[in-house]
Amino acid sequence: MVIPSAYPTIYKPRSHPPNSHHFISLKSLEPSISGPIVFQPKPNPVQSTSPSTSRARDNPIQLKMSPIALITGSNQGIGRATAEALAINHGFHVLITSRNLAAGEAVASSLRAKGHKATAIQLDLTSESSIKAAVAFVEQEFGALDVLINNAGILIDVQKDLSPWELYTRTFTTNVVGPGVLTELLVPLLRKAPSGLPRIIFVTSAMGSLHYATDKSLPWYGIDYKVYDASKAAVNMLMLNFARVLEEGNGKGKVNAVCPGYVNTNLTRFDENGVSVEMGARRVVEVAVAGEEGPNRTFSNASGELPW
């Protein structure tokens, strides 16, 4: 089967900015454009695949017993670490979403091989049709969702060959518009959460803090990432508004924004000064599994709440 190739440019970092544990950033980026992606899995009696999804045929009763979490951008980095922690340590059925289905299926199949529940779904946050298809699949196959983690995002401010229009459009489409539309369409399924407590997490950055943006003592104050910063401030506002939306339903739900910190990923060219992806995912997982007494409407990192 052929997976649609209308994916945005994938950027690979060459160097990193001054160290700060509050944010994920990069000095310069090198674009590389991938062509059409063809996924032709070998026949497997346990696995069923389609152009947009791949899944194990689990026992329906078992599926109902496991809380379901969808994590965007979970084929690598913090998203993958989050999905693995939820599946392995907390018994979640994780929905691994990625633009490249084959990459997502590699993660999902590795989890299934270890006895955990995982399903790969193709999802391109820059495509309305891709978002709608992913939501339709979740509704058809599961009928509800317990946790949504909006993890995927880009930082391309230093890509100087982009026009201002391209820079703003690409950044906000991936970081704000896509997650906003996905969350909007998944709210009905979240309200049906079998756990009775729907949870939404927006992975954000301390660079989206208006308070920090005025603090000249911070090491990143002079770094010109205004488009990325603005997108993360917008993400924080999405979080607050979706908390209101869930409250207008049955009054239940937890919606929070989490900054993973400065993490050793491909975005920072695996900078040794960054924390591991497992450490970066820790606060995300903590909030995702929190119960009735868990946080709501917060903006935090591993050290605690951050100033708006």
C-alpha positions, -999 to +999 in steps of 0.1 A: +000+000+000+011+035-007+011+061+021+004+097+009+036+116+004+023+151+011+044+155+042+062+188+052+100+191+050+117+172+078+144+193+095+176+178+110+195+199+135+233+206+131+240+225+164+223+236+195+218+268+215+230+278+249+220+252+274+187+257+293+167+230+309+134+248+302+131+245+265+138+224+234+155+244+206+182+243+180+207+266+164+205+256+127+186+231+107+193+211+075+162+204+054+157+170+037+125+162+018+113+126+018+096+112-013+066+089-015+067+063+013+056+028+005+047+004+033+044-032+022+043-053+053+046-091+051+015-111+057+010-117+094-019-137+108-019-116+140-017-082+123-041-063+101-030-032+082-047-005+061-034+026+043-039+047+075-036+022+103-021-010+115-032-029+145-031-062+164-064-082+166-066-081+204-095-097+223-123-071+223-128-077+261-091-070+268-093-038+247-121-025+269-102-032+300-072-010+290-074+028+290-066+042+256-041+070+250-034+087+216+000+104+214+010+125+184+045+122+170+051+091+190+074+072+167+104+089+182+118+111+210+096+122+239+064+110+222+078+074+219+091+075+255+057+086+267+039+059+247+062+032+260+059+043+296+021+044+294+020+009+278+046-008+298+042+007+332+005+017+333-013-008+311-025+016+284-034+006+249-014+033+231-022+047+197+011+055+180+006+083+155+032+095+130+033+109+095+052+078+083+030+048+091+059+024+088+078+043+115+048+042+138+042+005+132+078-003+141+072+011+176+037-004+179+049-039+168+079-038+193+054-031+221+031-058+210+060-083+208+065-076+245+029-083+253+016-047+254-012-032+234-004-007+207-018+005+174-001+026+147-021+053+130-009+075+101-014+112+112-002+143+095-011+174+115-008+196+085-035+178+067-072+181+076-081+149+057-054+130+076-067+143+110-103+134+101-093+099+089-074+092+122-103+104+143-127+083+123-105+052+128-103+058+166-141+062+167-147+030+146-122+008+164-125+020+200-155+043+203-139+063+230-106+078+242-092+083+277-061+104+271-049+126+243-013+139+243-005+166+218+032+160+216+042+167+180+057+200+171+084+218+152+109+246+157+121+261+124+128+298+132+164+295+122+157+281+088+167+313+069+156+302+035+120+303+045+100+334+038+082+350+068+049+336+054+063+301+052+078+303+086+047+314+104+024+292+083+043+260+088+050+266+125+014+275+134-001+248+112+019+221+129+021+234+165-013+251+169-038+245+141-033+207+137-034+200+174-063+223+179-084+206+152-074+171+163-085+179+199-117+196+187-127+164+168-117+141+196-136+158+224-168+137+218-147+105+222-129+119+252-163+126+269-170+089+265-138+079+283-143+045+299-122+057+329-148+085+334-119+110+335-108+123+301-074+138+301-057+161+275-020+172+276-005+198+254+033+194+253+045+230+254+076+250+263+087+275+289+095+297+259+058+302+256+057+319+289+049+356+287+066+361+321+098+345+309+097+365+276+103+397+296+131+383+318+164+395+304+184+374+328+174+341+311+200+325+288+176+323+258+162+359+261+182+371+231+175+341+209+151+350+181+126+322+182+096+345+182+074+323+159+081+292+179+076+311+212+043+326+199+031+291+189+037+277+223+019+306+240-010+298+217-008+261+228-011+272+264-042+292+255-056+261+237-051+241+269-070+266+290-099+267+266-102+230+262-103+227+300-133+250+298-148+229+270-146+196+290-161+213+321-191+223+299-198+187+292-202+164+323-179+186+344-152+160+344-118+161+328-082+172+333-064+194+308-028+206+313+002+219+295+036+203+302+071+215+293+095+185+290+126+206+294+158+206+273+159+170+261+185+149+243+167+143+210+173+147+173+159+183+177+189+192+199+213+169+179+214+146+208+231+172+230+246+155+261+236+185+281+199+176+276+181+151+297+171+117+284+138+112+265+126+091+295+132+121+318+116+144+294+085+122+293+083+117+330+061+148+338+039+141+308+033+106+320+027+117+356-001+141+344-015+115+320-021+089+347-032+113+375-066+106+389-094+128+402-069+146+425-046+153+397-037+188+383-060+207+360-054+239+340-017+239+349+015+249+330+043+229+345+076+210+341+094+184+362+102+210+388+066+223+393+043+249+379+057+276+355+046+312+353+023+322+326 
